[in-house]
Amino acid sequence: MPLDLGGTVTDTDAHPVGHSAGGPITDDTVARLRARIGVPQPHPQPPHYRSPNEDAFRHVAEAYGDDNPLWCDPAYAATTRWEGPIAPPHLAGGDTLIGENEVTNLDDATRELLKGDPLRGAHAFYSGSFREWWSPLRPGMAVTRRNALVGVHDKRSDFARRAVHEWTAEVFAVRGGPVLAAQYRLMIRTVREQAESRGKYDDVRIEPYTDEQLAEIDAVYATERERRRGPEPRWWEDVDVGDELGPLVKGPLRVTDMVCWHVGMGMGLYGVKGLRLSYDQRRRVPRFFRPDDLNVPDVQQRVHWDPEWARRAGNPAIYDYGRMRETWLIHCCTDWMGDDAWLWKLDCEFRRFNYVGDTHWIRGRIARKHEIDGHAAVDVDIWGENQRGEITTPGHATILLPSRRHGPVRLPDPPGGATTCQDTLDALVQRFASMEQDG
């Protein structure tokens, strides 16, 4: 499946995470960052769901507008090949949703190695996400996680001279096996002044909707459940290159949708808390806070729900999280493929912002139909496109389908046949090193 690790950076509209200005990326700082490759470290936040069950499955699915009974209705799920509910793919992965840390303490040498940011002063953009799933998450499973830097790719950029692609992997397994899934996050590191000089958002206009436009959106919403494949197998033999997925419609995006997102997904990597717990967090990470108009300290994450803070950050309106659109691509795939299939891989880039008021149309197209290691597979080009005709979130997926010739879907193996989180991380370090060598 395609994963763009090309030699130039084109993703200039990815989501900014850091806000420090300063020095260039040097051979020395890149080498110091590379010294951390493969070194596992604790995740900074506890999991949002310590014991994920059917309720957690439903809450996460509803957070991105999905009521698929395979994860939301235990009675229905019992009639499928899975013989009970399984988690929506997005839950079996990163974003601080599940998994107890396997690594909780570091020795002095490792703590010193991981101290600080070797590229401090370089801006950080959360540019893309790549996921793989190898086994379903079922209710009551005790899940562990382990994360590490797995790749540092030194790039030449057309807008910031030099950039670094920083790949971090987080792997999840059931205690005692099997390995469930992994997420690989791409952070693009650039020099801030150069990267921010383009002013790409100055001409964005979010126009009010007419009644006719809203009726067109509602008409698609009204038929989406009917187009969900569900219990009817989608046979590999019946699929052809060029077949289309979707469309799903997502929008017009509201602040209410952001609230519903957080209800199911939690507050993510930053672990935003309320009241006294917010005070505790402010003492730990004071730079994550700044005063509002009443001089009350609030989190930088407020740009996602406060229009004035978003404008001060250089955007015309509140904007979503890139991983929100990632779940929309997942939703389109799982609706199309049906209960008997398996979403194996999905990657996407976050190329442009998605603002409150924007509507996204999620579409896909079969790009390749092939057999791999006894699996009947299709590769899909999938993307999210807003009402201005801009593709904000291009991606790819690999889906395993039931086959009349090959039989039911067989779950794929983790990299290198790994059976533990650490084995998987070791295999991924080798994979990302090979990707850099291949250019």
C-alpha positions, 0 to 999 in steps of 0.5 A, a space after each residue: 500500500 502506498 505510503 508517501 515518504 518522498 524526498 520533498 515536503 509538500 504537506 505545508 498545511 498540516 496541523 501545527 503542534 509546537 510553537 517554539 521559534 529558533 534554530 536550524 535543524 543540524 546534522 548534530 541534532 538529527 543524529 541526537 534524535 536518531 539515537 532514540 530510535 527503537 527506545 521504548 518510553 512511557 506514554 505521557 497520558 493514561 488510557 481513556 478506556 482502561 477496560 474497553 467494553 461494548 459501551 466504549 465501542 459505541 461511544 467511540 463510534 458515535 463520536 465520529 457519526 457511526 452507528 454500525 451494529 457490529 460495534 454498537 449492538 451486541 445482539 446483532 454482532 453475535 450473528 456475525 462471523 465475529 460472534 460478538 461485538 468488536 471495536 471500531 478500528 479507530 479504538 484499537 490504536 493510538 490517540 490515548 484511547 486504550 492500553 496500559 504502559 508496558 514501560 513505566 520506569 526508565 533507568 538513568 541512562 535512558 532517561 538522559 537519552 530521552 530528555 528534552 527535544 533535540 530539535 527544539 526550536 524547529 516547528 512540529 506539524 502533525 502531518 499524517 497517520 498510518 495504521 495497521 490492524 492484525 486482530 480484533 479488540 473484543 470486550 474486556 480484553 486487557 490491552 498493553 501498549 508500547 511506543 518508540 521513535 522508529 524512523 528519522 528521515 532527513 528531507 529537503 523541503 521546498 518551503 523550509 529548506 530542510 525538514 525531518 520526518 519523525 515517525 513514532 510508533 505505538 503498538 497495542 497487544 492483548 496481555 499475553 497476546 495477540 498483537 492487535 494494532 499499531 499507529 505510526 504518526 508522522 511529525 514534520 519538523 521545520 524551521 518555524 519562520 520559514 514554514 509560516 511565511 506563506 500565508 496560505 489561509 488568507 483567502 479562505 472564505 466559509 460561506 453560509 449555506 442555502 436551504 437547497 445545499 443543506 437539503 442536498 447534504 441531508 439527502 445523502 445522510 438519509 441513505 447512508 445506512 441503506 448503503 452500509 454493506 453489513 451482513 451481505 458479503 462483498 466478495 473479492 471476485 465481484 469487485 473491480 478496479 475503478 469501483 467507488 466507495 461512498 460517498 459519506 457526508 460529514 458536515 457542516 462541521 459544528 462546535 457541537 460535533 467537536 464536543 461529541 467527538 471529545 465525549 467519545 474520544 477523550 482529550 487526546 495526547 494533552 489530557 486536558 482536564 477541568 477545574 482543580 485537575 486543570 490547575 494540576 496540569 498547569 503546574 506541570 506544563 505551564 507553557 500549554 496555557 495562556 490567559 484568555 480575555 478575562 486573564 484566566 489561564 486556558 489551554 492552547 487546545 482552545 483553538 479548536 473551539 474558540 473562534 478568537 483564539 483560532 484567528 489569533 493563531 492565523 486561521 479564519 475559524 475554528 478547525 478540527 483535529 486531523 484524526 477526526 477526518 481519519 476516522 471518517 475515512 475508516 468509516 467509509 471503508 467499514 461501511 463499504 466492506 461489510 461485516 465479513 471483511 477486514 480493514 488491514 491498513 489505512 494511511 492519510 495525510 492532513 494537507 489542509 485545515 477543516 473549519 467549522 462550517 465546512 462539509 466534507 465528502 468522503 469518497 474512495 475508489 478501488 485502485 488495485 485488486 490483488 492476492 497477497 500471501 493467500 489474502 484476497 485484497 483490494 487497495 483503495 484510494 480514499 479522500 476527504 474533499 470539502 465544499 470548496 473542492 479542496 482535497 484536505 485528507 488524501 489516503 489509502 487503504 488495504 482491505 481484505 475481502 471474503 473470496 469464493 476461491 480463497 474462503 473467509 478472510 484470514 487475519 494478517 500477521 504482524 510485521 515479522 510474525 511478532 507476538 509482543 509489542 517489543 517484537 513489533 517495534 523492532 520489526 518496525 524500526 527495520 521497516 522504516 530504515 528500509 523505507 529511508 534507504 529506498 528514498 
